[in-house]
Amino acid sequence: MTGPGQRSYREGMNAKLGDRLILEGTHVGDRRRVGIVIELRHQDGTPPYVVRWLDDGHEALVFPGSDARIETAHSAV
C-alpha cells in the first residue's frame, strides 16, 4: 500500500532525480533498502535508475521489481 507522494511499481513506476527508491524485504529478516535516484536512463522516468543507497553510499543500476516503490523528493522529508 502506498500513501501520498508514493507510486508503486504496479501503478507505473516513474521517478525524478532526487526521488527515493524503496525496496521492501521479500523474506523474513530481509531489510528495507532506501536509495536516492541520481540518474535516469529514460526521459519519461521509467526504470532502470542509477541509485545511491543510503546505508552504504554504493551506486548501482537498478531494475526495480514488484516490491519497490518511489517516494517523491518533496514528500521524503
mmCIF file as gemmi writes it, N, C-alpha and C atoms, coordinates in Angstrom:
data_model
loop_
_atom_site.group_PDB
_atom_site.id
_atom_site.type_symbol
_atom_site.label_atom_id
_atom_site.label_alt_id
_atom_site.label_comp_id
_atom_site.label_asym_id
_atom_site.label_entity_id
_atom_site.label_seq_id
_atom_site.pdbx_PDB_ins_code
_atom_site.Cartn_x
_atom_site.Cartn_y
_atom_site.Cartn_z
_atom_site.occupancy
_atom_site.B_iso_or_equiv
_atom_site.pdbx_formal_charge
_atom_site.auth_seq_id
_atom_site.auth_asym_id
_atom_site.pdbx_PDB_model_num
ATOM 1 N N . MET Axp A 1 ? 0.839 -1.178 0 1 0 ? 1 A 1
ATOM 2 C CA . MET Axp A 1 ? 0 0 0 1 0 ? 1 A 1
ATOM 3 C C . MET Axp A 1 ? 0.884 1.242 0 1 0 ? 1 A 1
ATOM 4 N N . THR Axp A 2 ? 0.5 2.213 -0.724 1 0 ? 2 A 1
ATOM 5 C CA . THR Axp A 2 ? 1.278 3.435 -0.813 1 0 ? 2 A 1
ATOM 6 C C . THR Axp A 2 ? 0.463 4.598 -0.278 1 0 ? 2 A 1
ATOM 7 N N . GLY Axp A 3 ? 1.153 5.617 0.176 1 0 ? 3 A 1
ATOM 8 C CA . GLY Axp A 3 ? 0.497 6.801 0.713 1 0 ? 3 A 1
ATOM 9 C C . GLY Axp A 3 ? 0.713 7.984 -0.212 1 0 ? 3 A 1
ATOM 10 N N . PRO Axp A 4 ? 0.363 9.172 0.271 1 0 ? 4 A 1
ATOM 11 C CA . PRO Axp A 4 ? 0.554 10.379 -0.541 1 0 ? 4 A 1
ATOM 12 C C . PRO Axp A 4 ? 2.021 10.54 -0.939 1 0 ? 4 A 1
ATOM 13 N N . GLY Axp A 5 ? 2.256 10.893 -2.189 1 0 ? 5 A 1
ATOM 14 C CA . GLY Axp A 5 ? 3.617 11.106 -2.663 1 0 ? 5 A 1
ATOM 15 C C . GLY Axp A 5 ? 4.353 9.838 -3.023 1 0 ? 5 A 1
ATOM 16 N N . GLN Axp A 6 ? 3.675 8.694 -2.997 1 0 ? 6 A 1
ATOM 17 C CA . GLN Axp A 6 ? 4.32 7.423 -3.312 1 0 ? 6 A 1
ATOM 18 C C . GLN Axp A 6 ? 3.636 6.79 -4.518 1 0 ? 6 A 1
ATOM 19 N N . ARG Axp A 7 ? 4.451 6.162 -5.348 1 0 ? 7 A 1
ATOM 20 C CA . ARG Axp A 7 ? 3.924 5.457 -6.514 1 0 ? 7 A 1
ATOM 21 C C . ARG Axp A 7 ? 4.498 4.052 -6.506 1 0 ? 7 A 1
ATOM 22 N N . SER Axp A 8 ? 3.652 3.063 -6.632 1 0 ? 8 A 1
ATOM 23 C CA . SER Axp A 8 ? 4.142 1.692 -6.648 1 0 ? 8 A 1
ATOM 24 C C . SER Axp A 8 ? 4.467 1.274 -8.067 1 0 ? 8 A 1
ATOM 25 N N . TYR Axp A 9 ? 5.248 0.228 -8.186 1 0 ? 9 A 1
ATOM 26 C CA . TYR Axp A 9 ? 5.645 -0.289 -9.483 1 0 ? 9 A 1
ATOM 27 C C . TYR Axp A 9 ? 4.425 -0.683 -10.308 1 0 ? 9 A 1
ATOM 28 N N . ARG Axp A 10 ? 3.445 -1.284 -9.664 1 0 ? 10 A 1
ATOM 29 C CA . ARG Axp A 10 ? 2.255 -1.751 -10.374 1 0 ? 10 A 1
ATOM 30 C C . ARG Axp A 10 ? 1.448 -0.606 -10.98 1 0 ? 10 A 1
ATOM 31 N N . GLU Axp A 11 ? 1.562 0.59 -10.422 1 0 ? 11 A 1
ATOM 32 C CA . GLU Axp A 11 ? 0.834 1.738 -10.949 1 0 ? 11 A 1
ATOM 33 C C . GLU Axp A 11 ? 1.567 2.407 -12.095 1 0 ? 11 A 1
ATOM 34 N N . GLY Axp A 12 ? 2.719 1.923 -12.444 1 0 ? 12 A 1
ATOM 35 C CA . GLY Axp A 12 ? 3.542 2.549 -13.466 1 0 ? 12 A 1
ATOM 36 C C . GLY Axp A 12 ? 4.607 3.385 -12.797 1 0 ? 12 A 1
ATOM 37 N N . MET Axp A 13 ? 5.772 2.831 -12.664 1 0 ? 13 A 1
ATOM 38 C CA . MET Axp A 13 ? 6.832 3.494 -11.915 1 0 ? 13 A 1
ATOM 39 C C . MET Axp A 13 ? 7.494 4.57 -12.766 1 0 ? 13 A 1
ATOM 40 N N . ASN Axp A 14 ? 7.476 5.772 -12.249 1 0 ? 14 A 1
ATOM 41 C CA . ASN Axp A 14 ? 8.156 6.904 -12.868 1 0 ? 14 A 1
ATOM 42 C C . ASN Axp A 14 ? 8.843 7.672 -11.757 1 0 ? 14 A 1
ATOM 43 N N . ALA Axp A 15 ? 10.115 7.957 -11.946 1 0 ? 15 A 1
ATOM 44 C CA . ALA Axp A 15 ? 10.882 8.687 -10.936 1 0 ? 15 A 1
ATOM 45 C C . ALA Axp A 15 ? 11.456 9.951 -11.533 1 0 ? 15 A 1
ATOM 46 N N . LYS Axp A 16 ? 11.841 10.84 -10.632 1 0 ? 16 A 1
ATOM 47 C CA . LYS Axp A 16 ? 12.567 12.053 -10.989 1 0 ? 16 A 1
ATOM 48 C C . LYS Axp A 16 ? 13.853 12.054 -10.18 1 0 ? 16 A 1
ATOM 49 N N . LEU Axp A 17 ? 14.818 12.836 -10.623 1 0 ? 17 A 1
ATOM 50 C CA . LEU Axp A 17 ? 16.059 12.95 -9.873 1 0 ? 17 A 1
ATOM 51 C C . LEU Axp A 17 ? 15.745 13.402 -8.451 1 0 ? 17 A 1
ATOM 52 N N . GLY Axp A 18 ? 16.363 12.747 -7.487 1 0 ? 18 A 1
ATOM 53 C CA . GLY Axp A 18 ? 16.164 13.086 -6.085 1 0 ? 18 A 1
ATOM 54 C C . GLY Axp A 18 ? 15.082 12.289 -5.392 1 0 ? 18 A 1
ATOM 55 N N . ASP Axp A 19 ? 14.248 11.58 -6.153 1 0 ? 19 A 1
ATOM 56 C CA . ASP Axp A 19 ? 13.241 10.718 -5.532 1 0 ? 19 A 1
ATOM 57 C C . ASP Axp A 19 ? 13.926 9.569 -4.804 1 0 ? 19 A 1
ATOM 58 N N . ARG Axp A 20 ? 13.212 8.989 -3.853 1 0 ? 20 A 1
ATOM 59 C CA . ARG Axp A 20 ? 13.727 7.819 -3.14 1 0 ? 20 A 1
ATOM 60 C C . ARG Axp A 20 ? 13.131 6.556 -3.742 1 0 ? 20 A 1
ATOM 61 N N . LEU Axp A 21 ? 13.988 5.566 -3.944 1 0 ? 21 A 1
ATOM 62 C CA . LEU Axp A 21 ? 13.555 4.235 -4.343 1 0 ? 21 A 1
ATOM 63 C C . LEU Axp A 21 ? 13.601 3.38 -3.092 1 0 ? 21 A 1
ATOM 64 N N . ILE Axp A 22 ? 12.476 2.788 -2.747 1 0 ? 22 A 1
ATOM 65 C CA . ILE Axp A 22 ? 12.385 1.975 -1.54 1 0 ? 22 A 1
ATOM 66 C C . ILE Axp A 22 ? 12.097 0.544 -1.942 1 0 ? 22 A 1
ATOM 67 N N . LEU Axp A 23 ? 12.983 -0.359 -1.525 1 0 ? 23 A 1
ATOM 68 C CA . LEU Axp A 23 ? 12.82 -1.784 -1.784 1 0 ? 23 A 1
ATOM 69 C C . LEU Axp A 23 ? 12.489 -2.467 -0.471 1 0 ? 23 A 1
ATOM 70 N N . GLU Axp A 24 ? 11.316 -3.044 -0.391 1 0 ? 24 A 1
ATOM 71 C CA . GLU Axp A 24 ? 10.911 -3.767 0.808 1 0 ? 24 A 1
ATOM 72 C C . GLU Axp A 24 ? 11.525 -5.155 0.782 1 0 ? 24 A 1
ATOM 73 N N . GLY Axp A 25 ? 11.895 -5.66 1.943 1 0 ? 25 A 1
ATOM 74 C CA . GLY Axp A 25 ? 12.402 -7.023 2.024 1 0 ? 25 A 1
ATOM 75 C C . GLY Axp A 25 ? 11.312 -8.004 1.636 1 0 ? 25 A 1
ATOM 76 N N . THR Axp A 26 ? 11.679 -9.048 0.923 1 0 ? 26 A 1
ATOM 77 C CA . THR Axp A 26 ? 10.68 -10.019 0.47 1 0 ? 26 A 1
ATOM 78 C C . THR Axp A 26 ? 10.623 -11.257 1.343 1 0 ? 26 A 1
ATOM 79 N N . HIS Axp A 27 ? 11.605 -11.44 2.209 1 0 ? 27 A 1
ATOM 80 C CA . HIS Axp A 27 ? 11.646 -12.603 3.098 1 0 ? 27 A 1
ATOM 81 C C . HIS Axp A 27 ? 11.813 -12.128 4.535 1 0 ? 27 A 1
ATOM 82 N N . VAL Axp A 28 ? 11.412 -12.961 5.468 1 0 ? 28 A 1
ATOM 83 C CA . VAL Axp A 28 ? 11.599 -12.642 6.88 1 0 ? 28 A 1
ATOM 84 C C . VAL Axp A 28 ? 13.083 -12.387 7.128 1 0 ? 28 A 1
ATOM 85 N N . GLY Axp A 29 ? 13.385 -11.294 7.779 1 0 ? 29 A 1
ATOM 86 C CA . GLY Axp A 29 ? 14.765 -10.941 8.075 1 0 ? 29 A 1
ATOM 87 C C . GLY Axp A 29 ? 15.413 -10.046 7.034 1 0 ? 29 A 1
ATOM 88 N N . ASP Axp A 30 ? 14.802 -9.929 5.848 1 0 ? 30 A 1
ATOM 89 C CA . ASP Axp A 30 ? 15.328 -9.009 4.833 1 0 ? 30 A 1
ATOM 90 C C . ASP Axp A 30 ? 15.097 -7.583 5.302 1 0 ? 30 A 1
ATOM 91 N N . ARG Axp A 31 ? 16.067 -6.737 5.06 1 0 ? 31 A 1
ATOM 92 C CA . ARG Axp A 31 ? 15.912 -5.344 5.453 1 0 ? 31 A 1
ATOM 93 C C . ARG Axp A 31 ? 15.396 -4.512 4.287 1 0 ? 31 A 1
ATOM 94 N N . ARG Axp A 32 ? 14.791 -3.408 4.645 1 0 ? 32 A 1
ATOM 95 C CA . ARG Axp A 32 ? 14.344 -2.436 3.656 1 0 ? 32 A 1
ATOM 96 C C . ARG Axp A 32 ? 15.574 -1.674 3.174 1 0 ? 32 A 1
ATOM 97 N N . ARG Axp A 33 ? 15.638 -1.394 1.879 1 0 ? 33 A 1
ATOM 98 C CA . ARG Axp A 33 ? 16.719 -0.571 1.331 1 0 ? 33 A 1
ATOM 99 C C . ARG Axp A 33 ? 16.122 0.695 0.758 1 0 ? 33 A 1
ATOM 100 N N . VAL Axp A 34 ? 16.808 1.798 1.024 1 0 ? 34 A 1
ATOM 101 C CA . VAL Axp A 34 ? 16.367 3.1 0.544 1 0 ? 34 A 1
ATOM 102 C C . VAL Axp A 34 ? 17.521 3.739 -0.203 1 0 ? 34 A 1
ATOM 103 N N . GLY Axp A 35 ? 17.238 4.215 -1.395 1 0 ? 35 A 1
ATOM 104 C CA . GLY Axp A 35 ? 18.247 4.882 -2.197 1 0 ? 35 A 1
ATOM 105 C C . GLY Axp A 35 ? 17.691 6.131 -2.852 1 0 ? 35 A 1
ATOM 106 N N . ILE Axp A 36 ? 18.589 7.014 -3.242 1 0 ? 36 A 1
ATOM 107 C CA . ILE Axp A 36 ? 18.227 8.242 -3.939 1 0 ? 36 A 1
ATOM 108 C C . ILE Axp A 36 ? 18.487 8.052 -5.432 1 0 ? 36 A 1
ATOM 109 N N . VAL Axp A 37 ? 17.497 8.384 -6.251 1 0 ? 37 A 1
ATOM 110 C CA . VAL Axp A 37 ? 17.664 8.302 -7.699 1 0 ? 37 A 1
ATOM 111 C C . VAL Axp A 37 ? 18.587 9.446 -8.124 1 0 ? 37 A 1
ATOM 112 N N . ILE Axp A 38 ? 19.756 9.082 -8.673 1 0 ? 38 A 1
ATOM 113 C CA . ILE Axp A 38 ? 20.735 10.098 -9.066 1 0 ? 38 A 1
ATOM 114 C C . ILE Axp A 38 ? 20.904 10.2 -10.577 1 0 ? 38 A 1
ATOM 115 N N . GLU Axp A 39 ? 20.314 9.244 -11.305 1 0 ? 39 A 1
ATOM 116 C CA . GLU Axp A 39 ? 20.391 9.298 -12.768 1 0 ? 39 A 1
ATOM 117 C C . GLU Axp A 39 ? 19.223 8.528 -13.359 1 0 ? 39 A 1
ATOM 118 N N . LEU Axp A 40 ? 18.626 9.101 -14.396 1 0 ? 40 A 1
ATOM 119 C CA . LEU Axp A 40 ? 17.545 8.446 -15.133 1 0 ? 40 A 1
ATOM 120 C C . LEU Axp A 40 ? 18.096 7.96 -16.459 1 0 ? 40 A 1
ATOM 121 N N . ARG Axp A 41 ? 17.7 6.789 -16.873 1 0 ? 41 A 1
ATOM 122 C CA . ARG Axp A 41 ? 18.121 6.254 -18.165 1 0 ? 41 A 1
ATOM 123 C C . ARG Axp A 41 ? 17.103 6.538 -19.256 1 0 ? 41 A 1
ATOM 124 N N . HIS Axp A 42 ? 15.878 6.916 -18.861 1 0 ? 42 A 1
ATOM 125 C CA . HIS Axp A 42 ? 14.811 7.229 -19.813 1 0 ? 42 A 1
ATOM 126 C C . HIS Axp A 42 ? 14.189 8.568 -19.429 1 0 ? 42 A 1
ATOM 127 N N . GLN Axp A 43 ? 13.926 9.405 -20.409 1 0 ? 43 A 1
ATOM 128 C CA . GLN Axp A 43 ? 13.372 10.73 -20.154 1 0 ? 43 A 1
ATOM 129 C C . GLN Axp A 43 ? 12 10.688 -19.491 1 0 ? 43 A 1
ATOM 130 N N . ASP Axp A 44 ? 11.249 9.598 -19.686 1 0 ? 44 A 1
ATOM 131 C CA . ASP Axp A 44 ? 9.916 9.512 -19.088 1 0 ? 44 A 1
ATOM 132 C C . ASP Axp A 44 ? 9.945 9.037 -17.64 1 0 ? 44 A 1
ATOM 133 N N . GLY Axp A 45 ? 11.129 8.785 -17.082 1 0 ? 45 A 1
ATOM 134 C CA . GLY Axp A 45 ? 11.26 8.406 -15.682 1 0 ? 45 A 1
ATOM 135 C C . GLY Axp A 45 ? 11.02 6.946 -15.382 1 0 ? 45 A 1
ATOM 136 N N . THR Axp A 46 ? 10.923 6.114 -16.429 1 0 ? 46 A 1
ATOM 137 C CA . THR Axp A 46 ? 10.74 4.681 -16.201 1 0 ? 46 A 1
ATOM 138 C C . THR Axp A 46 ? 12.085 4.026 -15.906 1 0 ? 46 A 1
ATOM 139 N N . PRO Axp A 47 ? 12.06 2.85 -15.256 1 0 ? 47 A 1
ATOM 140 C CA . PRO Axp A 47 ? 13.303 2.146 -14.923 1 0 ? 47 A 1
ATOM 141 C C . PRO Axp A 47 ? 14.074 1.744 -16.171 1 0 ? 47 A 1
ATOM 142 N N . PRO Axp A 48 ? 15.366 1.48 -15.999 1 0 ? 48 A 1
ATOM 143 C CA . PRO Axp A 48 ? 16.142 1.397 -14.758 1 0 ? 48 A 1
ATOM 144 C C . PRO Axp A 48 ? 16.6 2.773 -14.288 1 0 ? 48 A 1
ATOM 145 N N . TYR Axp A 49 ? 17.087 2.787 -13.024 1 0 ? 49 A 1
ATOM 146 C CA . TYR Axp A 49 ? 17.589 4.003 -12.405 1 0 ? 49 A 1
ATOM 147 C C . TYR Axp A 49 ? 18.993 3.764 -11.864 1 0 ? 49 A 1
ATOM 148 N N . VAL Axp A 50 ? 19.792 4.817 -11.836 1 0 ? 50 A 1
ATOM 149 C CA . VAL Axp A 50 ? 21.033 4.759 -11.08 1 0 ? 50 A 1
ATOM 150 C C . VAL Axp A 50 ? 20.687 5.314 -9.708 1 0 ? 50 A 1
ATOM 151 N N . VAL Axp A 51 ? 20.978 4.519 -8.68 1 0 ? 51 A 1
ATOM 152 C CA . VAL Axp A 51 ? 20.58 4.826 -7.308 1 0 ? 51 A 1
ATOM 153 C C . VAL Axp A 51 ? 21.804 4.838 -6.41 1 0 ? 51 A 1
ATOM 154 N N . ARG Axp A 52 ? 21.842 5.797 -5.468 1 0 ? 52 A 1
ATOM 155 C CA . ARG Axp A 52 ? 22.856 5.79 -4.412 1 0 ? 52 A 1
ATOM 156 C C . ARG Axp A 52 ? 22.163 5.317 -3.141 1 0 ? 52 A 1
ATOM 157 N N . TRP Axp A 53 ? 22.592 4.144 -2.631 1 0 ? 53 A 1
ATOM 158 C CA . TRP Axp A 53 ? 21.975 3.563 -1.442 1 0 ? 53 A 1
ATOM 159 C C . TRP Axp A 53 ? 22.389 4.348 -0.206 1 0 ? 53 A 1
ATOM 160 N N . LEU Axp A 54 ? 21.42 4.676 0.638 1 0 ? 54 A 1
ATOM 161 C CA . LEU Axp A 54 ? 21.682 5.486 1.817 1 0 ? 54 A 1
ATOM 162 C C . LEU Axp A 54 ? 22.469 4.742 2.883 1 0 ? 54 A 1
ATOM 163 N N . ASP Axp A 55 ? 22.337 3.415 2.942 1 0 ? 55 A 1
ATOM 164 C CA . ASP Axp A 55 ? 23.005 2.668 4.01 1 0 ? 55 A 1
ATOM 165 C C . ASP Axp A 55 ? 24.515 2.552 3.825 1 0 ? 55 A 1
ATOM 166 N N . ASP Axp A 56 ? 24.98 2.539 2.564 1 0 ? 56 A 1
ATOM 167 C CA . ASP Axp A 56 ? 26.427 2.353 2.36 1 0 ? 56 A 1
ATOM 168 C C . ASP Axp A 56 ? 27.032 3.27 1.294 1 0 ? 56 A 1
ATOM 169 N N . GLY Axp A 57 ? 26.219 4.118 0.665 1 0 ? 57 A 1
ATOM 170 C CA . GLY Axp A 57 ? 26.715 5.056 -0.337 1 0 ? 57 A 1
ATOM 171 C C . GLY Axp A 57 ? 27.033 4.433 -1.684 1 0 ? 57 A 1
ATOM 172 N N . HIS Axp A 58 ? 26.82 3.119 -1.826 1 0 ? 58 A 1
ATOM 173 C CA . HIS Axp A 58 ? 27.086 2.412 -3.087 1 0 ? 58 A 1
ATOM 174 C C . HIS Axp A 58 ? 26.129 2.907 -4.167 1 0 ? 58 A 1
ATOM 175 N N . GLU Axp A 59 ? 26.633 3.047 -5.38 1 0 ? 59 A 1
ATOM 176 C CA . GLU Axp A 59 ? 25.803 3.428 -6.522 1 0 ? 59 A 1
ATOM 177 C C . GLU Axp A 59 ? 25.616 2.223 -7.424 1 0 ? 59 A 1
ATOM 178 N N . ALA Axp A 60 ? 24.383 2.036 -7.897 1 0 ? 60 A 1
ATOM 179 C CA . ALA Axp A 60 ? 24.081 0.859 -8.704 1 0 ? 60 A 1
ATOM 180 C C . ALA Axp A 60 ? 22.98 1.173 -9.712 1 0 ? 60 A 1
ATOM 181 N N . LEU Axp A 61 ? 23.019 0.465 -10.835 1 0 ? 61 A 1
ATOM 182 C CA . LEU Axp A 61 ? 21.932 0.496 -11.811 1 0 ? 61 A 1
ATOM 183 C C . LEU Axp A 61 ? 20.883 -0.497 -11.326 1 0 ? 61 A 1
ATOM 184 N N . VAL Axp A 62 ? 19.66 -0.008 -11.115 1 0 ? 62 A 1
ATOM 185 C CA . VAL Axp A 62 ? 18.619 -0.826 -10.5 1 0 ? 62 A 1
ATOM 186 C C . VAL Axp A 62 ? 17.436 -0.982 -11.447 1 0 ? 62 A 1
ATOM 187 N N . PHE Axp A 63 ? 17.015 -2.218 -11.608 1 0 ? 63 A 1
ATOM 188 C CA . PHE Axp A 63 ? 15.801 -2.575 -12.332 1 0 ? 63 A 1
ATOM 189 C C . PHE Axp A 63 ? 14.803 -3.023 -11.261 1 0 ? 63 A 1
ATOM 190 N N . PRO Axp A 64 ? 14.01 -2.104 -10.692 1 0 ? 64 A 1
ATOM 191 C CA . PRO Axp A 64 ? 13.171 -2.447 -9.546 1 0 ? 64 A 1
ATOM 192 C C . PRO Axp A 64 ? 12.103 -3.477 -9.875 1 0 ? 64 A 1
ATOM 193 N N . GLY Axp A 65 ? 11.842 -4.324 -8.881 1 0 ? 65 A 1
ATOM 194 C CA . GLY Axp A 65 ? 10.808 -5.34 -9.01 1 0 ? 65 A 1
ATOM 195 C C . GLY Axp A 65 ? 9.509 -4.891 -8.383 1 0 ? 65 A 1
ATOM 196 N N . SER Axp A 66 ? 8.599 -5.82 -8.205 1 0 ? 66 A 1
ATOM 197 C CA . SER Axp A 66 ? 7.264 -5.507 -7.69 1 0 ? 66 A 1
ATOM 198 C C . SER Axp A 66 ? 7.274 -5.116 -6.215 1 0 ? 66 A 1
ATOM 199 N N . ASP Axp A 67 ? 8.391 -5.356 -5.52 1 0 ? 67 A 1
ATOM 200 C CA . ASP Axp A 67 ? 8.499 -4.989 -4.105 1 0 ? 67 A 1
ATOM 201 C C . ASP Axp A 67 ? 9.01 -3.559 -3.922 1 0 ? 67 A 1
ATOM 202 N N . ALA Axp A 68 ? 9.131 -2.809 -5.014 1 0 ? 68 A 1
ATOM 203 C CA . ALA Axp A 68 ? 9.708 -1.462 -4.964 1 0 ? 68 A 1
ATOM 204 C C . ALA Axp A 68 ? 8.631 -0.398 -5.09 1 0 ? 68 A 1
ATOM 205 N N . ARG Axp A 69 ? 8.959 0.775 -4.529 1 0 ? 69 A 1
ATOM 206 C CA . ARG Axp A 69 ? 8.087 1.938 -4.71 1 0 ? 69 A 1
ATOM 207 C C . ARG Axp A 69 ? 8.954 3.185 -4.752 1 0 ? 69 A 1
ATOM 208 N N . ILE Axp A 70 ? 8.386 4.231 -5.317 1 0 ? 70 A 1
ATOM 209 C CA . ILE Axp A 70 ? 9.054 5.529 -5.413 1 0 ? 70 A 1
ATOM 210 C C . ILE Axp A 70 ? 8.387 6.47 -4.418 1 0 ? 70 A 1
ATOM 211 N N . GLU Axp A 71 ? 9.209 7.188 -3.682 1 0 ? 71 A 1
ATOM 212 C CA . GLU Axp A 71 ? 8.726 8.24 -2.803 1 0 ? 71 A 1
ATOM 213 C C . GLU Axp A 71 ? 9.269 9.544 -3.372 1 0 ? 71 A 1
ATOM 214 N N . THR Axp A 72 ? 8.384 10.462 -3.713 1 0 ? 72 A 1
ATOM 215 C CA . THR Axp A 72 ? 8.82 11.695 -4.361 1 0 ? 72 A 1
ATOM 216 C C . THR Axp A 72 ? 9.697 12.51 -3.427 1 0 ? 72 A 1
ATOM 217 N N . ALA Axp A 73 ? 10.611 13.262 -4.019 1 0 ? 73 A 1
ATOM 218 C CA . ALA Axp A 73 ? 11.59 14.025 -3.251 1 0 ? 73 A 1
ATOM 219 C C . ALA Axp A 73 ? 10.923 15.007 -2.309 1 0 ? 73 A 1
ATOM 220 N N . HIS Axp A 74 ? 9.851 15.667 -2.743 1 0 ? 74 A 1
ATOM 221 C CA . HIS Axp A 74 ? 9.212 16.666 -1.88 1 0 ? 74 A 1
ATOM 222 C C . HIS Axp A 74 ? 8.459 16.039 -0.713 1 0 ? 74 A 1
ATOM 223 N N . SER Axp A 75 ? 8.103 14.744 -0.788 1 0 ? 75 A 1
ATOM 224 C CA . SER Axp A 75 ? 7.412 14.106 0.329 1 0 ? 75 A 1
ATOM 225 C C . SER Axp A 75 ? 8.373 13.356 1.233 1 0 ? 75 A 1
ATOM 226 N N . ALA Axp A 76 ? 9.629 13.197 0.817 1 0 ? 76 A 1
ATOM 227 C CA . ALA Axp A 76 ? 10.642 12.461 1.58 1 0 ? 76 A 1
ATOM 228 C C . ALA Axp A 76 ? 11.427 13.409 2.463 1 0 ? 76 A 1
ATOM 229 N N . VAL Axp A 77 ? 10.798 13.876 3.512 1 0 ? 77 A 1
ATOM 230 C CA . VAL Axp A 77 ? 11.452 14.863 4.38 1 0 ? 77 A 1
ATOM 231 C C . VAL Axp A 77 ? 12.023 14.189 5.593 1 0 ? 77 A 1
